């Protein structure tokens, strides 16, 4: 059972914020790698199907094995074949990485 933020000590709140930052960074890095490797190693039809499956399974992320983390990865795969979406996603990922490079 998780304690509410008012009952947490400052050290626990700091540790929880760091864990949240790390998990968010891992998700951004995974989306970046998925886009880059997917475009290089997968044919367009397989990329589209894999992206669609990841998004659809991510919607039922409340189930134990599946998770909401699948949605951004699926969108990254789908964006590789749509040039405006690909450029937008790449710019957002680079901006996020630049902004958060020196944290932690």
C-alpha positions in Angstrom: 0.0 0.0 0.0 1.4 3.4 -1.0 1.4 6.2 1.5 0.0 9.6 0.5 2.5 12.4 -0.3 1.7 14.4 2.9 2.8 11.5 5.1 6.1 10.9 3.2 9.4 12.1 4.5 11.3 14.5 2.2 13.8 11.7 1.4 10.9 9.4 0.3 9.4 12.1 -1.9 12.8 12.8 -3.5 13.3 9.1 -4.2 9.9 8.8 -5.7 10.5 11.8 -7.9 13.8 10.3 -9.1 12.1 7.0 -9.9 9.5 8.8 -11.9 12.1 10.7 -13.9 14.1 7.6 -14.6 11.0 5.7 -15.8 10.0 8.6 -18.0 13.5 8.8 -19.4 13.5 5.0 -20.1 10.2 5.4 -22.0 11.5 8.2 -24.1 14.7 6.3 -24.9 12.7 3.2 -25.8 10.4 5.2 -28.1 13.5 6.7 -29.8 15.2 3.4 -30.3 11.9 1.7 -31.4 11.5 4.4 -34.1 15.1 4.2 -35.2 15.5 0.4 -35.2 12.0 -0.2 -36.5 12.7 1.9 -39.6 16.0 0.2 -40.2 15.1 -3.5 -39.6 11.4 -3.9 -40.3 9.4 -3.6 -43.5 6.6 -1.0 -43.5 3.8 -3.5 -43.2 5.3 -5.3 -40.2 6.0 -1.9 -38.6 2.4 -0.8 -39.1 1.0 -4.0 -37.7 3.4 -4.1 -34.7 2.6 -0.4 -33.9 -1.1 -1.0 -34.2 -0.9 -4.1 -31.9 1.2 -2.2 -29.3 -1.3 0.6 -29.3 -4.4 -1.7 -29.0 -2.8 -3.8 -26.3 -1.7 -0.7 -24.5 -5.3 0.5 -24.2 -5.9 -2.5 -22.0 -2.9 -1.6 -19.9 -4.7 -2.2 -16.6 -4.2 -5.9 -17.1 -1.2 -7.4 -15.3 1.2 -8.2 -18.2 0.2 -5.4 -20.6 0.9 -1.8 -19.8 0.2 1.8 -20.9 3.9 2.0 -21.8 3.0 0.2 -25.0 1.0 3.1 -26.5 3.9 5.5 -27.0 6.1 2.7 -28.5 3.3 1.8 -30.9 2.8 5.4 -31.9 6.6 5.7 -32.5 6.5 2.7 -34.8 3.4 4.0 -36.7 5.0 7.5 -37.0 8.0 6.1 -38.9 5.9 5.7 -42.1 4.2 9.1 -41.8 6.8 11.8 -42.6 5.2 14.7 -40.8 4.5 12.6 -37.7 8.1 11.2 -37.9 9.6 14.6 -38.0 7.4 15.8 -35.1 8.2 12.8 -32.9 12.0 13.1 -33.6 12.0 16.8 -32.7 10.1 16.1 -29.5 12.4 13.3 -28.5 15.5 15.3 -29.2 14.1 18.3 -27.3 13.2 16.1 -24.4 16.7 14.5 -24.3 18.4 18.0 -24.5 16.2 19.4 -21.7 16.8 16.4 -19.4 20.4 15.6 -20.2 21.9 17.0 -17.0 19.3 16.0 -14.5 20.1 13.3 -11.9 
